[in-house]
Amino acid sequence: MQVARARLAVFECAIMSLPTRTLGRTGLQVSALGFGGAPLGEAHVRLDEATAVAAVATALARGVTLVDTSPLYGHGLSELRIGSGLRQAGRSGVVLSTKVGRVMDPRRPRAAEPPSAGGLPHAAQFDYSRDGALRSLEQSMLRLGVGRVDIVLIHDVDVWTHGAAMIEQRFAEAMEGSYRALEQLRREGVIRGIGVGVNEADMCERFAHAGDFDVMLLAGRYTLLEQPALASFLPLALQKGIGVMLGGVFNSGILATGAVADARYNYKPAPPAVVDKVRRVQAMILGRGIDIEVDGGLNAETAPLVAAAGANVLVAGSAVFKGGADAYRRNSSEIRSAAALARGEAA
């Protein structure tokens, strides 16, 4: 208990002095570490209401100023809980990001697939049309209990979500529908920035060429385990001044837990090849005094922060509150070494 309290005290001191960055072309100043709201939606683990809301309020009280959520996370539950946290801690200085692309229907029951540990019972329906985007944003604002949202992202227009047979149709729907609606809201000053939130660097790059985007959230494609975003998307984002938020920096679990029996990767049980790769990464970084399990995946957070700082990369994820303090105690040379190991020897 004393060790846990000591770690918490160190963490609280560090989190209150988070560095800030300008989020792409929005002009908004945000903390380098953001709060990702996906876990509050109970996809894999149930959270009691008090714990979930306290996580949000504590993050804001300790200096986090970027909060990201989505209607998808718990089919609205994440937004409800973040709204409660905002009312406890106050909205002042907080940049709030949510997403469009799905509309919740409270009159229809939620589908059994994909399975979820919790969340709300409402059905989700894909809708990338102009009206769908406006309806989705209105629903989000009601759940959040706010009169404005700063950043709105078009969510999950990628092959991972829709499959190769549907991606061209979804991309066209998003550009002709959601993008036009959000661009108008930005032009009218209703929102500060627009972007996409996807699981594939290639789709980020495609959207960056197709429209005038301020920020993009890329999940799982620039981590200690894999860095496909380095090839061309991050340089393009830097060239265009697009802010980048990195989500899924633990590859949905395995970089936080280590190569344990029930480790998760890309929202599913980790395949043997990935588990083996993480074991090799662990073996190499342990020799440098870094423990991927004890430190809660902290190097998964800090390697992107250091390696891509010039591209306005932000790390989003509520898991930061399990290891964020130590991340700022590490010196940059150790962080760069860990990132180099993952890119080279551990590949």
Contacts in CASP RR format, 6 or more apart in sequence:
PFRMAT RR
TARGET T0000
AUTHOR 0000-0000-0000
METHOD contacts of the structure
MODEL  1
MQVARARLAVFECAIMSLPTRTLGRTGLQVSALGFGGAPLGEAHVRLDEA
TAVAAVATALARGVTLVDTSPLYGHGLSELRIGSGLRQAGRSGVVLSTKV
GRVMDPRRPRAAEPPSAGGLPHAAQFDYSRDGALRSLEQSMLRLGVGRVD
IVLIHDVDVWTHGAAMIEQRFAEAMEGSYRALEQLRREGVIRGIGVGVNE
ADMCERFAHAGDFDVMLLAGRYTLLEQPALASFLPLALQKGIGVMLGGVF
NSGILATGAVADARYNYKPAPPAVVDKVRRVQAMILGRGIDIEVDGGLNA
ETAPLVAAAGANVLVAGSAVFKGGADAYRRNSSEIRSAAALARGEAA
7 325 0 8 1.000
7 326 0 8 1.000
10 325 0 8 1.000
10 326 0 8 1.000
10 329 0 8 1.000
11 321 0 8 1.000
11 323 0 8 1.000
11 324 0 8 1.000
11 325 0 8 1.000
11 326 0 8 1.000
12 62 0 8 1.000
12 325 0 8 1.000
13 325 0 8 1.000
14 324 0 8 1.000
14 325 0 8 1.000
14 327 0 8 1.000
14 328 0 8 1.000
14 329 0 8 1.000
15 33 0 8 1.000
15 59 0 8 1.000
15 62 0 8 1.000
15 63 0 8 1.000
15 64 0 8 1.000
15 321 0 8 1.000
15 324 0 8 1.000
15 325 0 8 1.000
16 62 0 8 1.000
16 63 0 8 1.000
17 328 0 8 1.000
18 31 0 8 1.000
18 32 0 8 1.000
18 33 0 8 1.000
18 63 0 8 1.000
18 64 0 8 1.000
18 65 0 8 1.000
19 31 0 8 1.000
19 32 0 8 1.000
20 29 0 8 1.000
20 30 0 8 1.000
20 31 0 8 1.000
20 32 0 8 1.000
20 65 0 8 1.000
21 29 0 8 1.000
21 30 0 8 1.000
21 32 0 8 1.000
21 309 0 8 1.000
21 312 0 8 1.000
21 314 0 8 1.000
22 28 0 8 1.000
22 29 0 8 1.000
22 30 0 8 1.000
22 312 0 8 1.000
23 29 0 8 1.000
23 30 0 8 1.000
23 66 0 8 1.000
23 95 0 8 1.000
23 151 0 8 1.000
23 214 0 8 1.000
23 215 0 8 1.000
23 243 0 8 1.000
23 312 0 8 1.000
23 314 0 8 1.000
24 214 0 8 1.000
24 215 0 8 1.000
24 241 0 8 1.000
24 242 0 8 1.000
24 243 0 8 1.000
24 312 0 8 1.000
25 193 0 8 1.000
25 214 0 8 1.000
25 241 0 8 1.000
25 242 0 8 1.000
25 243 0 8 1.000
26 150 0 8 1.000
26 151 0 8 1.000
26 192 0 8 1.000
26 193 0 8 1.000
26 214 0 8 1.000
26 215 0 8 1.000
27 192 0 8 1.000
28 95 0 8 1.000
28 150 0 8 1.000
28 151 0 8 1.000
28 192 0 8 1.000
29 65 0 8 1.000
30 65 0 8 1.000
30 66 0 8 1.000
30 95 0 8 1.000
30 314 0 8 1.000
31 63 0 8 1.000
31 64 0 8 1.000
31 65 0 8 1.000
31 66 0 8 1.000
32 305 0 8 1.000
32 314 0 8 1.000
32 315 0 8 1.000
33 64 0 8 1.000
33 66 0 8 1.000
33 301 0 8 1.000
33 305 0 8 1.000
33 314 0 8 1.000
33 315 0 8 1.000
33 317 0 8 1.000
33 320 0 8 1.000
33 324 0 8 1.000
33 327 0 8 1.000
34 59 0 8 1.000
34 64 0 8 1.000
34 65 0 8 1.000
34 66 0 8 1.000
34 67 0 8 1.000
34 68 0 8 1.000
34 245 0 8 1.000
34 314 0 8 1.000
34 315 0 8 1.000
34 316 0 8 1.000
34 317 0 8 1.000
34 320 0 8 1.000
35 56 0 8 1.000
35 59 0 8 1.000
35 60 0 8 1.000
35 64 0 8 1.000
35 66 0 8 1.000
35 67 0 8 1.000
35 68 0 8 1.000
35 316 0 8 1.000
35 317 0 8 1.000
35 318 0 8 1.000
35 320 0 8 1.000
36 67 0 8 1.000
36 68 0 8 1.000
36 69 0 8 1.000
36 247 0 8 1.000
36 316 0 8 1.000
36 317 0 8 1.000
36 318 0 8 1.000
37 67 0 8 1.000
37 68 0 8 1.000
37 69 0 8 1.000
37 70 0 8 1.000
37 73 0 8 1.000
37 78 0 8 1.000
37 82 0 8 1.000
37 317 0 8 1.000
37 318 0 8 1.000
38 69 0 8 1.000
38 70 0 8 1.000
38 73 0 8 1.000
38 78 0 8 1.000
38 317 0 8 1.000
38 318 0 8 1.000
39 45 0 8 1.000
39 47 0 8 1.000
39 317 0 8 1.000
39 318 0 8 1.000
39 319 0 8 1.000
40 47 0 8 1.000
40 52 0 8 1.000
40 55 0 8 1.000
40 56 0 8 1.000
40 69 0 8 1.000
40 73 0 8 1.000
40 74 0 8 1.000
40 77 0 8 1.000
40 78 0 8 1.000
40 81 0 8 1.000
40 82 0 8 1.000
40 318 0 8 1.000
41 47 0 8 1.000
41 73 0 8 1.000
41 74 0 8 1.000
41 76 0 8 1.000
41 77 0 8 1.000
41 78 0 8 1.000
41 81 0 8 1.000
41 118 0 8 1.000
41 119 0 8 1.000
42 74 0 8 1.000
42 77 0 8 1.000
42 116 0 8 1.000
42 117 0 8 1.000
42 118 0 8 1.000
42 119 0 8 1.000
43 73 0 8 1.000
43 74 0 8 1.000
43 116 0 8 1.000
43 117 0 8 1.000
43 118 0 8 1.000
43 267 0 8 1.000
44 116 0 8 1.000
44 117 0 8 1.000
44 264 0 8 1.000
45 117 0 8 1.000
46 117 0 8 1.000
46 118 0 8 1.000
49 81 0 8 1.000
49 84 0 8 1.000
52 81 0 8 1.000
53 81 0 8 1.000
53 84 0 8 1.000
53 85 0 8 1.000
53 88 0 8 1.000
55 318 0 8 1.000
55 321 0 8 1.000
56 67 0 8 1.000
56 81 0 8 1.000
56 82 0 8 1.000
56 83 0 8 1.000
56 84 0 8 1.000
56 85 0 8 1.000
56 86 0 8 1.000
56 88 0 8 1.000
56 89 0 8 1.000
57 85 0 8 1.000
57 88 0 8 1.000
57 89 0 8 1.000
58 321 0 8 1.000
59 67 0 8 1.000
59 318 0 8 1.000
59 321 0 8 1.000
60 67 0 8 1.000
60 85 0 8 1.000
60 86 0 8 1.000
60 89 0 8 1.000
60 90 0 8 1.000
60 94 0 8 1.000
61 89 0 8 1.000
65 93 0 8 1.000
65 94 0 8 1.000
65 95 0 8 1.000
66 94 0 8 1.000
66 95 0 8 1.000
66 97 0 8 1.000
66 245 0 8 1.000
66 314 0 8 1.000
66 316 0 8 1.000
67 82 0 8 1.000
67 86 0 8 1.000
67 94 0 8 1.000
67 95 0 8 1.000
67 96 0 8 1.000
67 97 0 8 1.000
68 97 0 8 1.000
68 98 0 8 1.000
68 151 0 8 1.000
68 217 0 8 1.000
68 245 0 8 1.000
68 316 0 8 1.000
68 317 0 8 1.000
69 78 0 8 1.000
69 79 0 8 1.000
69 82 0 8 1.000
69 96 0 8 1.000
69 97 0 8 1.000
69 98 0 8 1.000
69 99 0 8 1.000
69 140 0 8 1.000
69 144 0 8 1.000
70 78 0 8 1.000
70 79 0 8 1.000
70 98 0 8 1.000
70 99 0 8 1.000
70 153 0 8 1.000
70 155 0 8 1.000
71 79 0 8 1.000
71 98 0 8 1.000
71 99 0 8 1.000
71 100 0 8 1.000
71 101 0 8 1.000
71 102 0 8 1.000
71 103 0 8 1.000
71 104 0 8 1.000
71 124 0 8 1.000
71 136 0 8 1.000
71 139 0 8 1.000
71 140 0 8 1.000
71 143 0 8 1.000
72 99 0 8 1.000
72 102 0 8 1.000
72 124 0 8 1.000
72 155 0 8 1.000
72 156 0 8 1.000
73 79 0 8 1.000
74 116 0 8 1.000
74 118 0 8 1.000
74 119 0 8 1.000
74 120 0 8 1.000
75 104 0 8 1.000
75 110 0 8 1.000
75 119 0 8 1.000
75 120 0 8 1.000
75 121 0 8 1.000
75 122 0 8 1.000
75 123 0 8 1.000
75 124 0 8 1.000
76 104 0 8 1.000
76 119 0 8 1.000
76 120 0 8 1.000
76 122 0 8 1.000
76 143 0 8 1.000
77 118 0 8 1.000
77 119 0 8 1.000
77 120 0 8 1.000
79 98 0 8 1.000
79 140 0 8 1.000
79 143 0 8 1.000
79 144 0 8 1.000
80 120 0 8 1.000
80 143 0 8 1.000
80 144 0 8 1.000
82 96 0 8 1.000
82 144 0 8 1.000
83 143 0 8 1.000
83 144 0 8 1.000
83 145 0 8 1.000
83 146 0 8 1.000
86 94 0 8 1.000
86 96 0 8 1.000
86 144 0 8 1.000
86 145 0 8 1.000
86 146 0 8 1.000
87 145 0 8 1.000
91 146 0 8 1.000
95 150 0 8 1.000
95 151 0 8 1.000
95 192 0 8 1.000
96 144 0 8 1.000
96 146 0 8 1.000
96 148 0 8 1.000
96 149 0 8 1.000
96 150 0 8 1.000
96 151 0 8 1.000
97 149 0 8 1.000
97 150 0 8 1.000
97 151 0 8 1.000
97 152 0 8 1.000
97 153 0 8 1.000
97 215 0 8 1.000
97 217 0 8 1.000
97 245 0 8 1.000
98 137 0 8 1.000
98 140 0 8 1.000
98 144 0 8 1.000
98 149 0 8 1.000
98 151 0 8 1.000
98 152 0 8 1.000
98 153 0 8 1.000
99 136 0 8 1.000
99 140 0 8 1.000
99 152 0 8 1.000
99 153 0 8 1.000
99 154 0 8 1.000
99 155 0 8 1.000
99 197 0 8 1.000
100 128 0 8 1.000
100 132 0 8 1.000
100 133 0 8 1.000
100 136 0 8 1.000
100 137 0 8 1.000
100 140 0 8 1.000
100 152 0 8 1.000
100 153 0 8 1.000
100 154 0 8 1.000
100 155 0 8 1.000
100 178 0 8 1.000
100 181 0 8 1.000
100 182 0 8 1.000
101 126 0 8 1.000
101 127 0 8 1.000
101 128 0 8 1.000
101 132 0 8 1.000
101 133 0 8 1.000
101 136 0 8 1.000
101 154 0 8 1.000
101 155 0 8 1.000
101 156 0 8 1.000
101 174 0 8 1.000
101 178 0 8 1.000
102 124 0 8 1.000
102 125 0 8 1.000
102 126 0 8 1.000
102 127 0 8 1.000
102 136 0 8 1.000
102 155 0 8 1.000
102 156 0 8 1.000
103 124 0 8 1.000
103 125 0 8 1.000
103 127 0 8 1.000
103 132 0 8 1.000
103 135 0 8 1.000
103 136 0 8 1.000
103 139 0 8 1.000
104 120 0 8 1.000
104 122 0 8 1.000
104 123 0 8 1.000
104 124 0 8 1.000
104 125 0 8 1.000
104 139 0 8 1.000
105 122 0 8 1.000
105 123 0 8 1.000
105 124 0 8 1.000
105 125 0 8 1.000
106 122 0 8 1.000
108 122 0 8 1.000
108 123 0 8 1.000
109 121 0 8 1.000
109 123 0 8 1.000
110 116 0 8 1.000
110 120 0 8 1.000
110 121 0 8 1.000
110 122 0 8 1.000
110 123 0 8 1.000
110 124 0 8 1.000
111 123 0 8 1.000
111 124 0 8 1.000
126 170 0 8 1.000
127 133 0 8 1.000
127 135 0 8 1.000
127 136 0 8 1.000
128 154 0 8 1.000
128 157 0 8 1.000
128 170 0 8 1.000
128 173 0 8 1.000
128 174 0 8 1.000
128 177 0 8 1.000
128 178 0 8 1.000
129 173 0 8 1.000
129 177 0 8 1.000
129 178 0 8 1.000
130 177 0 8 1.000
130 178 0 8 1.000
130 180 0 8 1.000
130 181 0 8 1.000
131 181 0 8 1.000
132 178 0 8 1.000
132 181 0 8 1.000
133 152 0 8 1.000
133 154 0 8 1.000
133 177 0 8 1.000
133 178 0 8 1.000
133 181 0 8 1.000
133 182 0 8 1.000
134 181 0 8 1.000
137 149 0 8 1.000
137 152 0 8 1.000
137 185 0 8 1.000
140 149 0 8 1.000
141 147 0 8 1.000
141 148 0 8 1.000
141 149 0 8 1.000
148 190 0 8 1.000
148 191 0 8 1.000
149 191 0 8 1.000
150 191 0 8 1.000
150 192 0 8 1.000
150 193 0 8 1.000
151 191 0 8 1.000
151 192 0 8 1.000
151 193 0 8 1.000
151 194 0 8 1.000
151 195 0 8 1.000
151 214 0 8 1.000
151 215 0 8 1.000
152 182 0 8 1.000
152 185 0 8 1.000
152 191 0 8 1.000
152 193 0 8 1.000
152 194 0 8 1.000
152 195 0 8 1.000
153 194 0 8 1.000
153 195 0 8 1.000
153 196 0 8 1.000
153 197 0 8 1.000
153 215 0 8 1.000
153 216 0 8 1.000
153 217 0 8 1.000
154 174 0 8 1.000
154 178 0 8 1.000
154 179 0 8 1.000
154 182 0 8 1.000
154 194 0 8 1.000
154 195 0 8 1.000
154 196 0 8 1.000
154 197 0 8 1.000
154 207 0 8 1.000
155 196 0 8 1.000
155 197 0 8 1.000
155 198 0 8 1.000
156 162 0 8 1.000
156 197 0 8 1.000
156 198 0 8 1.000
156 199 0 8 1.000
157 167 0 8 1.000
157 170 0 8 1.000
157 171 0 8 1.000
157 174 0 8 1.000
157 196 0 8 1.000
157 198 0 8 1.000
157 203 0 8 1.000
157 207 0 8 1.000
158 167 0 8 1.000
158 198 0 8 1.000
158 199 0 8 1.000
158 200 0 8 1.000
158 203 0 8 1.000
159 167 0 8 1.000
159 200 0 8 1.000
159 203 0 8 1.000
160 198 0 8 1.000
160 199 0 8 1.000
160 200 0 8 1.000
160 266 0 8 1.000
161 199 0 8 1.000
162 170 0 8 1.000
171 203 0 8 1.000
171 206 0 8 1.000
174 196 0 8 1.000
175 210 0 8 1.000
175 211 0 8 1.000
179 194 0 8 1.000
179 211 0 8 1.000
182 191 0 8 1.000
182 193 0 8 1.000
182 194 0 8 1.000
182 195 0 8 1.000
183 194 0 8 1.000
183 212 0 8 1.000
185 191 0 8 1.000
185 194 0 8 1.000
186 192 0 8 1.000
186 193 0 8 1.000
186 194 0 8 1.000
186 214 0 8 1.000
192 214 0 8 1.000
193 214 0 8 1.000
193 215 0 8 1.000
194 213 0 8 1.000
194 214 0 8 1.000
194 215 0 8 1.000
195 207 0 8 1.000
195 213 0 8 1.000
195 214 0 8 1.000
195 215 0 8 1.000
195 216 0 8 1.000
195 217 0 8 1.000
196 203 0 8 1.000
196 204 0 8 1.000
196 207 0 8 1.000
196 213 0 8 1.000
196 216 0 8 1.000
196 217 0 8 1.000
197 204 0 8 1.000
197 216 0 8 1.000
197 217 0 8 1.000
197 218 0 8 1.000
197 219 0 8 1.000
198 204 0 8 1.000
198 207 0 8 1.000
198 216 0 8 1.000
198 217 0 8 1.000
198 218 0 8 1.000
198 219 0 8 1.000
199 218 0 8 1.000
199 219 0 8 1.000
199 220 0 8 1.000
199 221 0 8 1.000
199 266 0 8 1.000
200 218 0 8 1.000
200 221 0 8 1.000
201 218 0 8 1.000
201 221 0 8 1.000
201 222 0 8 1.000
201 228 0 8 1.000
201 229 0 8 1.000
201 231 0 8 1.000
201 232 0 8 1.000
201 233 0 8 1.000
202 233 0 8 1.000
204 216 0 8 1.000
204 218 0 8 1.000
204 229 0 8 1.000
204 233 0 8 1.000
204 237 0 8 1.000
205 232 0 8 1.000
205 233 0 8 1.000
205 236 0 8 1.000
207 213 0 8 1.000
207 216 0 8 1.000
208 216 0 8 1.000
208 233 0 8 1.000
208 236 0 8 1.000
208 237 0 8 1.000
208 240 0 8 1.000
208 242 0 8 1.000
209 236 0 8 1.000
213 242 0 8 1.000
214 242 0 8 1.000
214 243 0 8 1.000
215 242 0 8 1.000
215 243 0 8 1.000
215 244 0 8 1.000
215 245 0 8 1.000
216 237 0 8 1.000
216 242 0 8 1.000
216 243 0 8 1.000
216 244 0 8 1.000
216 245 0 8 1.000
217 244 0 8 1.000
217 245 0 8 1.000
217 246 0 8 1.000
217 247 0 8 1.000
217 316 0 8 1.000
218 229 0 8 1.000
218 233 0 8 1.000
218 244 0 8 1.000
218 245 0 8 1.000
218 246 0 8 1.000
218 247 0 8 1.000
219 246 0 8 1.000
219 247 0 8 1.000
219 248 0 8 1.000
220 226 0 8 1.000
220 246 0 8 1.000
220 247 0 8 1.000
220 248 0 8 1.000
220 249 0 8 1.000
220 251 0 8 1.000
220 252 0 8 1.000
220 266 0 8 1.000
221 227 0 8 1.000
221 228 0 8 1.000
221 229 0 8 1.000
222 228 0 8 1.000
222 229 0 8 1.000
222 230 0 8 1.000
222 234 0 8 1.000
222 246 0 8 1.000
222 249 0 8 1.000
222 304 0 8 1.000
222 308 0 8 1.000
222 313 0 8 1.000
223 246 0 8 1.000
223 248 0 8 1.000
223 249 0 8 1.000
223 250 0 8 1.000
223 251 0 8 1.000
223 255 0 8 1.000
223 300 0 8 1.000
223 303 0 8 1.000
223 304 0 8 1.000
223 342 0 8 1.000
224 255 0 8 1.000
224 281 0 8 1.000
224 297 0 8 1.000
224 299 0 8 1.000
224 300 0 8 1.000
224 303 0 8 1.000
224 338 0 8 1.000
224 339 0 8 1.000
224 342 0 8 1.000
225 251 0 8 1.000
225 254 0 8 1.000
225 255 0 8 1.000
225 274 0 8 1.000
225 277 0 8 1.000
225 278 0 8 1.000
225 281 0 8 1.000
225 300 0 8 1.000
225 342 0 8 1.000
226 251 0 8 1.000
226 342 0 8 1.000
227 342 0 8 1.000
227 343 0 8 1.000
230 343 0 8 1.000
234 244 0 8 1.000
234 308 0 8 1.000
234 311 0 8 1.000
234 313 0 8 1.000
235 311 0 8 1.000
236 242 0 8 1.000
237 243 0 8 1.000
237 244 0 8 1.000
237 311 0 8 1.000
237 312 0 8 1.000
238 310 0 8 1.000
238 311 0 8 1.000
238 312 0 8 1.000
241 312 0 8 1.000
242 312 0 8 1.000
243 311 0 8 1.000
243 312 0 8 1.000
243 313 0 8 1.000
243 314 0 8 1.000
244 308 0 8 1.000
244 311 0 8 1.000
244 312 0 8 1.000
244 313 0 8 1.000
244 314 0 8 1.000
245 313 0 8 1.000
245 314 0 8 1.000
245 315 0 8 1.000
245 316 0 8 1.000
246 304 0 8 1.000
246 313 0 8 1.000
246 314 0 8 1.000
246 315 0 8 1.000
246 316 0 8 1.000
247 315 0 8 1.000
247 316 0 8 1.000
247 317 0 8 1.000
248 316 0 8 1.000
248 317 0 8 1.000
249 255 0 8 1.000
249 300 0 8 1.000
249 301 0 8 1.000
249 304 0 8 1.000
249 315 0 8 1.000
249 316 0 8 1.000
249 317 0 8 1.000
249 319 0 8 1.000
250 256 0 8 1.000
250 297 0 8 1.000
250 300 0 8 1.000
250 319 0 8 1.000
251 265 0 8 1.000
251 266 0 8 1.000
251 274 0 8 1.000
251 300 0 8 1.000
252 264 0 8 1.000
252 265 0 8 1.000
252 266 0 8 1.000
252 267 0 8 1.000
253 263 0 8 1.000
253 264 0 8 1.000
253 265 0 8 1.000
253 319 0 8 1.000
254 263 0 8 1.000
254 264 0 8 1.000
254 265 0 8 1.000
254 270 0 8 1.000
254 274 0 8 1.000
254 275 0 8 1.000
254 278 0 8 1.000
255 278 0 8 1.000
255 292 0 8 1.000
255 297 0 8 1.000
255 300 0 8 1.000
256 292 0 8 1.000
256 296 0 8 1.000
256 297 0 8 1.000
256 300 0 8 1.000
256 319 0 8 1.000
256 322 0 8 1.000
257 263 0 8 1.000
257 264 0 8 1.000
257 293 0 8 1.000
258 278 0 8 1.000
258 282 0 8 1.000
258 292 0 8 1.000
258 293 0 8 1.000
259 270 0 8 1.000
259 275 0 8 1.000
259 276 0 8 1.000
259 278 0 8 1.000
259 279 0 8 1.000
259 282 0 8 1.000
262 269 0 8 1.000
263 269 0 8 1.000
263 270 0 8 1.000
263 275 0 8 1.000
263 278 0 8 1.000
264 270 0 8 1.000
265 271 0 8 1.000
265 274 0 8 1.000
270 278 0 8 1.000
277 346 0 8 1.000
278 292 0 8 1.000
280 346 0 8 1.000
281 292 0 8 1.000
281 341 0 8 1.000
281 342 0 8 1.000
281 346 0 8 1.000
282 292 0 8 1.000
282 293 0 8 1.000
284 341 0 8 1.000
284 345 0 8 1.000
284 346 0 8 1.000
285 291 0 8 1.000
285 292 0 8 1.000
285 299 0 8 1.000
285 338 0 8 1.000
285 341 0 8 1.000
286 292 0 8 1.000
288 334 0 8 1.000
288 337 0 8 1.000
288 338 0 8 1.000
290 299 0 8 1.000
290 330 0 8 1.000
290 334 0 8 1.000
290 338 0 8 1.000
292 299 0 8 1.000
292 300 0 8 1.000
295 323 0 8 1.000
295 326 0 8 1.000
296 319 0 8 1.000
296 322 0 8 1.000
296 323 0 8 1.000
297 319 0 8 1.000
297 323 0 8 1.000
298 323 0 8 1.000
298 324 0 8 1.000
298 326 0 8 1.000
298 327 0 8 1.000
298 330 0 8 1.000
299 327 0 8 1.000
299 330 0 8 1.000
299 335 0 8 1.000
299 338 0 8 1.000
299 339 0 8 1.000
301 315 0 8 1.000
301 320 0 8 1.000
301 323 0 8 1.000
301 324 0 8 1.000
301 327 0 8 1.000
302 327 0 8 1.000
302 330 0 8 1.000
302 335 0 8 1.000
302 338 0 8 1.000
303 335 0 8 1.000
303 336 0 8 1.000
303 338 0 8 1.000
303 339 0 8 1.000
303 342 0 8 1.000
304 313 0 8 1.000
304 315 0 8 1.000
304 339 0 8 1.000
305 313 0 8 1.000
305 315 0 8 1.000
305 327 0 8 1.000
305 335 0 8 1.000
306 332 0 8 1.000
306 335 0 8 1.000
306 336 0 8 1.000
306 339 0 8 1.000
307 336 0 8 1.000
307 339 0 8 1.000
320 327 0 8 1.000
END
